[in-house]
Amino acid sequence: MWVARSHPGWVRQRNEDAFIGRPEIGLFAVADGMGGLVAGDRASRAAIDALARIPPQDTLVGLDREVERALTAVHEQLRDAVLEVGPCGTTVVVLLLAGEDFRVLWCGDSRAGRLRAGRLEWLTTDHNLAAQLVRSGRLADEEARRHPLASRLTRALGCYPELQLERVAGRVSASDLFLLCTDGLTGELRDAEIASALAGSDLETMADCLSRAALAGNAHDNITFLLVRP
């Protein structure tokens, strides 16, 4: 079971996020086109359209391989499009499910999280300057969040010579709830607020609650998220 919500927010003129849910093959994804560049919506749509064309696979390893192949092709297409439309790029986070196993692949600062026993755990680490400064020990978390270039991406589809996908894998528990989201959500809500909104049992109700909470503030960015219950 899965649900999705996507909203342009209260500031942006257009929604440059995109998402897909393909429960029949165990694939779910969110992409966030980079608003500081041209054609951010085109970039995120290209990533999601490529994932929509992936055929069913017999194994999680095979599905992982096809996802990487599809995203690599998009990365190269976006790089080639620079002369035509200017620089364009997108983040992407992909959740793969097969039986009791999961994998997450990502590039950029769109996140995957897991709610287990009422506790929200982020499965991904942001590929942006703020996270890089924290990991290197140069700044504390709050200092890094206030850095003027905090949101500058260090990895993204279409923006760097090589596509660098990061991965994490694990086992699924019966009570797990997965969250995929763009940084528009995490920029508006703290972890505790997200976990509180997801405290119910009905996916639609939880999605509505999370959406209302995110849109209650300034919502300066597009907000998109998926809730997936294996």
C-alpha positions as CSV (number, residue, x, y, z in Angstrom):
1,M,0.0,0.0,0.0
2,W,1.2,3.5,-0.7
3,V,0.0,7.1,-1.0
4,A,1.5,10.3,-2.3
5,R,1.1,14.0,-1.9
6,S,2.7,16.8,-3.9
7,H,2.2,20.6,-3.6
8,P,4.0,23.5,-5.1
9,G,4.1,25.3,-1.8
10,W,3.2,28.9,-1.2
11,V,6.1,30.6,-3.0
12,R,7.2,28.7,-6.1
13,Q,5.3,29.3,-9.3
14,R,5.5,25.7,-10.5
15,N,6.0,22.3,-9.0
16,E,9.4,20.8,-10.1
17,D,9.0,17.6,-8.1
18,A,7.9,14.3,-9.5
19,F,7.2,10.9,-8.1
20,I,6.2,7.3,-9.0
21,G,4.8,4.3,-7.3
22,R,5.0,0.9,-9.0
23,P,4.0,-1.6,-6.3
24,E,3.7,-4.4,-8.8
25,I,7.5,-4.4,-9.2
26,G,8.4,-3.0,-5.8
27,L,9.7,0.4,-7.0
28,F,8.9,3.8,-5.5
29,A,10.7,7.1,-6.1
30,V,10.7,10.9,-5.6
31,A,12.7,13.4,-7.7
32,D,13.3,17.1,-7.0
33,G,14.2,19.2,-10.0
34,M,16.8,21.8,-9.1
35,G,15.0,25.2,-9.0
36,G,18.2,27.2,-9.3
37,L,18.8,25.8,-12.8
38,V,16.6,25.9,-15.9
39,A,14.2,23.1,-16.7
40,G,14.2,21.6,-13.2
41,D,10.8,20.1,-13.9
42,R,12.1,18.5,-17.1
43,A,15.0,16.9,-15.2
44,S,12.8,15.4,-12.5
45,R,10.3,14.2,-15.0
46,A,13.0,12.5,-17.1
47,A,14.2,10.6,-14.1
48,I,10.7,9.4,-13.1
49,D,9.8,8.5,-16.7
50,A,12.9,6.4,-17.0
51,L,12.0,4.5,-13.8
52,A,8.5,4.0,-15.2
53,R,9.9,2.1,-18.2
54,I,11.9,-0.5,-16.1
55,P,10.5,-4.0,-16.7
56,P,9.8,-6.4,-13.8
57,Q,12.9,-8.2,-12.5
58,D,13.3,-11.6,-10.8
59,T,15.5,-10.3,-8.0
60,L,16.2,-7.2,-6.0
61,V,19.7,-7.2,-7.3
62,G,18.4,-7.2,-10.9
63,L,16.0,-4.4,-10.1
64,D,18.8,-2.4,-8.5
65,R,20.9,-2.9,-11.6
66,E,18.1,-1.7,-13.9
67,V,17.5,1.4,-11.8
68,E,21.2,2.3,-12.0
69,R,21.2,1.8,-15.7
70,A,18.1,3.9,-16.2
71,L,19.3,6.8,-14.0
72,T,22.8,6.7,-15.6
73,A,21.1,7.2,-19.0
74,V,19.1,10.1,-17.7
75,H,22.2,11.6,-16.2
76,E,24.0,11.5,-19.5
77,Q,20.9,12.9,-21.4
78,L,20.8,15.9,-19.0
79,R,24.5,16.5,-19.4
80,D,24.1,16.4,-23.2
81,A,21.1,18.9,-23.0
82,V,23.3,21.6,-21.5
83,L,24.0,23.3,-24.9
84,E,20.3,23.2,-25.8
85,V,18.5,24.2,-22.6
86,G,21.3,25.2,-20.2
87,P,22.2,23.3,-17.0
88,C,19.5,21.2,-15.5
89,G,19.6,18.6,-12.8
90,T,17.5,16.7,-10.2
91,T,17.8,14.7,-7.0
92,V,16.3,11.3,-6.8
93,V,15.6,8.7,-4.1
94,V,14.4,5.2,-5.0
95,L,13.0,2.6,-2.7
96,L,13.0,-1.1,-3.8
97,L,11.1,-3.8,-2.0
98,A,11.1,-7.5,-2.5
99,G,9.7,-9.8,0.2
100,E,11.4,-9.0,3.5
101,D,14.2,-7.0,1.9
102,F,14.6,-3.4,0.8
103,R,17.1,-1.2,-0.9
104,V,17.4,2.5,-1.2
105,L,19.4,4.3,-3.9
106,W,19.8,8.1,-3.9
107,C,21.6,11.1,-5.2
108,G,21.1,14.5,-3.8
109,D,19.1,15.6,-0.7
110,S,15.7,13.9,-1.2
111,R,15.4,11.5,1.6
112,A,14.2,8.0,2.6
113,G,13.1,7.4,6.1
114,R,11.6,4.5,8.1
115,L,9.1,4.8,10.9
116,R,9.4,1.8,13.2
117,A,7.8,1.6,16.7
118,G,7.0,5.3,16.5
119,R,10.6,6.3,15.8
120,L,11.6,8.0,12.6
121,E,15.0,6.9,11.3
122,W,16.6,8.5,8.2
123,L,18.1,5.8,5.9
124,T,19.8,8.3,3.7
125,T,22.3,11.1,4.2
126,D,22.0,14.4,2.4
127,H,24.4,15.0,-0.5
128,N,24.6,18.8,0.2
129,L,27.2,21.2,1.6
130,A,25.5,21.3,5.1
131,A,25.8,17.6,5.5
132,Q,29.3,17.5,4.2
133,L,30.4,20.2,6.7
134,V,28.9,18.2,9.6
135,R,30.4,14.9,8.5
136,S,33.8,16.5,8.2
137,G,33.5,18.0,11.7
138,R,33.9,21.6,10.5
139,L,30.5,22.7,11.7
140,A,27.9,21.5,14.2
141,D,24.5,20.6,12.7
142,E,22.7,23.8,13.6
143,E,25.6,25.9,12.3
144,A,25.7,24.0,9.1
145,R,21.9,24.5,8.6
146,R,22.4,28.3,8.8
147,H,25.3,28.3,6.3
148,P,24.4,30.5,3.3
149,L,25.3,27.6,0.9
150,A,23.8,24.9,3.1
151,S,21.5,23.5,0.4
152,R,24.1,23.4,-2.4
153,L,24.1,19.9,-3.7
154,T,27.3,17.8,-3.9
155,R,25.7,15.1,-6.0
156,A,22.8,15.2,-8.5
157,L,21.7,13.8,-11.8
158,G,22.9,15.9,-14.7
159,C,25.2,18.3,-12.7
160,Y,28.5,16.5,-12.4
161,P,30.7,14.4,-14.7
162,E,29.9,11.1,-13.1
163,L,26.7,9.8,-11.5
164,Q,27.4,8.8,-7.9
165,L,24.5,6.8,-6.4
166,E,24.6,5.8,-2.8
167,R,22.9,2.7,-1.4
168,V,21.6,1.2,1.8
169,A,19.9,-2.1,2.2
170,G,18.1,-3.9,5.1
171,R,15.3,-6.1,6.2
172,V,11.7,-5.1,6.5
173,S,9.7,-5.5,9.7
174,A,5.9,-6.0,9.6
175,S,5.2,-2.6,11.2
176,D,7.6,-0.6,9.0
177,L,6.4,2.5,7.2
178,F,8.7,4.1,4.6
179,L,8.8,7.8,3.8
180,L,10.3,9.2,0.6
181,C,10.4,13.0,0.4
182,T,11.9,16.1,-1.2
183,D,13.7,18.6,1.0
184,G,10.6,20.8,0.8
185,L,9.1,18.6,3.5
186,T,12.2,18.4,5.7
187,G,12.8,22.1,5.3
188,E,9.5,22.8,6.9
189,L,9.2,20.1,9.6
190,R,11.5,18.7,12.3
191,D,11.8,15.0,12.7
192,A,9.6,14.9,15.7
193,E,6.8,16.8,13.9
194,I,7.0,14.3,11.0
195,A,6.9,11.4,13.3
196,S,3.9,12.9,15.1
197,A,2.0,13.3,11.9
198,L,2.7,9.7,11.0
199,A,1.4,8.3,14.4
200,G,-1.8,6.9,13.0
201,S,-2.6,3.7,11.1
202,D,-4.5,4.8,8.0
203,L,-2.2,5.9,5.2
204,E,-4.5,8.5,3.7
205,T,-5.2,10.1,7.1
206,M,-1.5,10.2,7.9
207,A,-0.7,11.7,4.5
208,D,-3.3,14.4,4.9
209,C,-2.0,15.2,8.4
210,L,1.6,15.4,7.2
211,S,0.7,17.6,4.3
212,R,-1.3,20.0,6.5
213,A,1.6,20.3,8.9
214,A,4.1,21.0,6.1
215,L,1.8,23.6,4.5
216,A,1.0,25.4,7.7
217,G,4.2,27.4,7.5
218,N,5.8,29.4,4.7
219,A,6.2,26.3,2.5
220,H,8.8,28.2,0.4
221,D,9.7,25.1,-1.6
222,N,7.7,22.4,-3.5
223,I,6.7,19.6,-1.1
224,T,6.3,16.0,-2.2
225,F,6.3,12.7,-0.3
226,L,5.3,9.1,-0.5
227,L,4.3,6.8,2.3
228,V,4.9,3.1,1.6
229,R,3.7,0.2,3.8
230,P,5.2,-3.1,2.6
